[in-house]
Amino acid sequence: MAQQMLEFFIYFFSNPSVLGIGLAVVFGAIWLACYRPPLITKPWLWAVLAAGAILAPIAIAVTAFPLRFGVSWVYGSFWSQETLAQWSLLASLPSMYLFGLVREGFKLLPVVVYWWREGRSIEPKLGLAAGAVSGVGFGILEAQWNLNYVLASGWSWWKVQVEGLVALGGFWESFFVIGVNVATCALAGWGLARGWGWKFYLIAAFAYFVMNYSVVLVGSGLISAVQAEFFIAAWALIVTGVVLWLREKKSEA
């Protein structure tokens, strides 16, 4: 398993492209601008952003290998493959939520460190901004991996002419997945600053779970891949809207 994780890290940064990395940064900047984090007056937030980015491949590797292997082993100890396939919609619920807990935990870690350094007392608005900053670092690193893979797979404008807008699905998904990454961590950061850290951590993990569960729905044939892309986009806008409402609500208080 250690060898697999090492190979994953190498693969994660393989096929780098200026376009893929550049688009990931631009996508992240667009979402982060919605939260207006005080990166100038609070320069330590840049360290939070960097930490979020560094933790992205680690979190993905943990969920992809030891955690996925552990879940498969537990399920296999109780149910047959046929039973799991028959009840995949239900069987996937705890594992997908567990994956969300791990990812959100990694994303929230830099915010917790920042909160701890500030004497475990920061303004909710700053906690929200710190969460957004960590989330965008995480999201950018994940997006550059996905976008570089799309570009390395032979994507070109010719595919858009032949397949239409469907050929832009990888870019569309990467943009809105970043939005969810930013919003969920911002939500958890806000809750941490309000003294509701573990509760909002669970809520943030659930928000990520809802988006990620679309993979199960597609695999089960309940929705198409195109419908999943629109679902992810709608969910990103909903969660972002809720978090920004919290931000503005606090600023009015």
N, C-alpha and C positions, 0 to 999 in steps of 0.2 A: 504493500500500500504506500509506503514511503517513496518507493520508486515511481509509482503512478503520480503522486503529488508533485514530485520533482519534475516529471515530464510535463505535468499540467502547467507548472509555473513557466517552463520554457515555452510551451505552446501559447500561453496567455500573452506573451510579449512577442510572439512570432508574427511574421508578415506585417511589420509596421508600415504605415503609409502616412504621408503628410496630410492627405485628404481625410482619412479616417480619424486621426488624432485631432486635426483641426475642427472637424465637424463636432466631435465629442465635446471639445472645449467651448465651441460656440453654443451648442445646445445647452450645456451646463450654465453658461453665462446668462442665457435668456431666462432660464428658470430662476437662477439666483437673483437676478435683478428684481424679480417680483417681491422678494423679501427684504431688499435694501439693507443688507448686513453692514455694520459699521467697521468695515475692513481697514479703513484709514485711522479712525480713532482707537480701534481695538486691534492693533496689528497682530496680537497673539492668535487671532482667529485664523490667520494664514497657516499657523501650525496645526490647527484643528482641521483645516482643509487638507493639508498634506497628510495628516494621520489618517483621515478618512480614505484618501486615495491609496495609501500603503496597505490598509487593512482590507481593501476590496478583493484582491486575488486570494488573500488568506481565507477570508470568509467563504468565498466561492469554492475554494479547494476543500475546506472543511465540510461544507454541505454536499459536495459532489462525491467525496470518497468515504472518510470514516463514518460520517453521519448517515449517508445513504446506505452504506454497507450494514451499519448497525440496525437501521430500521428494517432493511430487507431480512436480516437474520432473525429479528424478533417476529416479524410477520410470518416468515417461513417456519418458525417453531410452532405456530398455532394453526396456520391455514395452508392449504395446498395452493399451487399456482392457479388452478382452475377456479377455486373459490375467490381468490384475490382478484382475478380478472373479472369474475361475475359481479363482485361488489366493489369495483375499483373506485367508483364515485364516493362511497363511504370510507373505504379503506384509506383513501388518499388524504382525508381530512386531517387526522392528527399529524401525519408526516409532513404535509405541506405547511401546516401551522408551525411545526417544530423548525422547519427550514426558515420560516419567517422570523422566529424567535432568535435563531442564531445570527442571521444577517442583520437584523435590527440591533442585536446586542453588540456586534462588531462596530456598526455605524455609530452607536450611541457612546461607545467607549471614549473617544476623544472629547466628547461633550462632558462626560462624567469627570474626566481628568481636569478639564477647564473649570467646571463647577467646583471641584474640590480645591483647586488652586486659588479660587476666589473666596475661599472660606465657606463653601457650601451655601452661598447666598448670592444669587444673581437675579436680576430683573427677569420676569417671564419673557419679556420681549427680547432680551439678550439671549436667554436660553433657547428661544425659538430660532433666533438668527444663528446661534452656534450650531444648532441641529441642522439647519439648512446648509450651512457651510460644510459640515462633515458629510452630509448626504450628497452634496454636489461633488465633493472629491471622490466619494465612493462611486457615484453614478458615472462620472467622466471616465474613470478607469475601466468600469465595466462596459461602457458604451464604446470606447475605443477598441476593445477586444472584439465586440460584436461587429462593429463597422469595418474593422480591418479584415475580419473573416469574410464579410459580404463582398468587399472589394477584391480580396484575394481569390474569391470563387469565380471570378470572371465577369463581375458586374460591369455594365457599360450603358451609356445612353441608348445604345442600340436596343437593349432589352426593354427600355421604357417605350420605345417606338413600337416594338413587337407585342409586348405584354400589357402595355398601358400603365396606369398608376400602381397596379399590383407589384410591379418591379421595384417600387419605392418603399415596399413594406418594411424592409429592414431598417431603413432610415427613420421612417415614421415610428416604428416600435421603439427604437433606441431613444428618440426624442422624448416620448411620453414615459418610458421606463425611468429615465432620469428624473422626470417630474415627480413620479411616485417616490423614488429614492429620497429626493429632497424633502417632499412634503411629510413623509412618515417620520423621518428623523427630526424634522422641525417640530412636529407634533410631540414626539417623545421629549425633546429638549424643553419645550414649553411646560410639559407636565412635570419634568424634573425640577425646574425652577419654581414651580408652584407647590412643590412638596408632595406631588402625586407621581413620583418617578416610576414605580413598578406598575402602577395602573395604566399609565399612558404608554409605557413600554409594551404592555400586552395589547393595548389598542393599536399601537403602531405596527406590531407584528401581525395583527389581524388585518389591518389595511393592506399590508404587503401580501398577505395570504390571499385576499380576495383577488388581487391582480394575478398572482401566480397560479391560482386555481384554474384560470382560463386554459392553461396547458392541458389539464386533465379533461376539461370539457371538449377541447379539440380532439384529444386522443380518443375520447369516447364517441366522437361523431355527433355530439349534441349541437355544436356550433362549428362553423367553418373557420379557417385561419383568418380570413378577411374580417369576419364578425368579431373574432378575438382581438384583432388590431383596433377596431372601433371601441370595443369594450374597455381595453387598456387605456385608450385615449380619454374616454368618458370618465373612467375611474380616476385618472390622474387629475383631470380638471375638478372633479368633485372634491377629492381630498385636498387639493391645493386651495380650493375655494374655502373649505372649512378652516384650514390653518390660517389663511390670510384674514378670515373673519375674526379668529381668535386674536390675531396680531392687532388688528385695528380696534377690536373691542377693548383690549387692554390699554391701548394708547388713549382711548376716550375716557377711561376710568380715572 
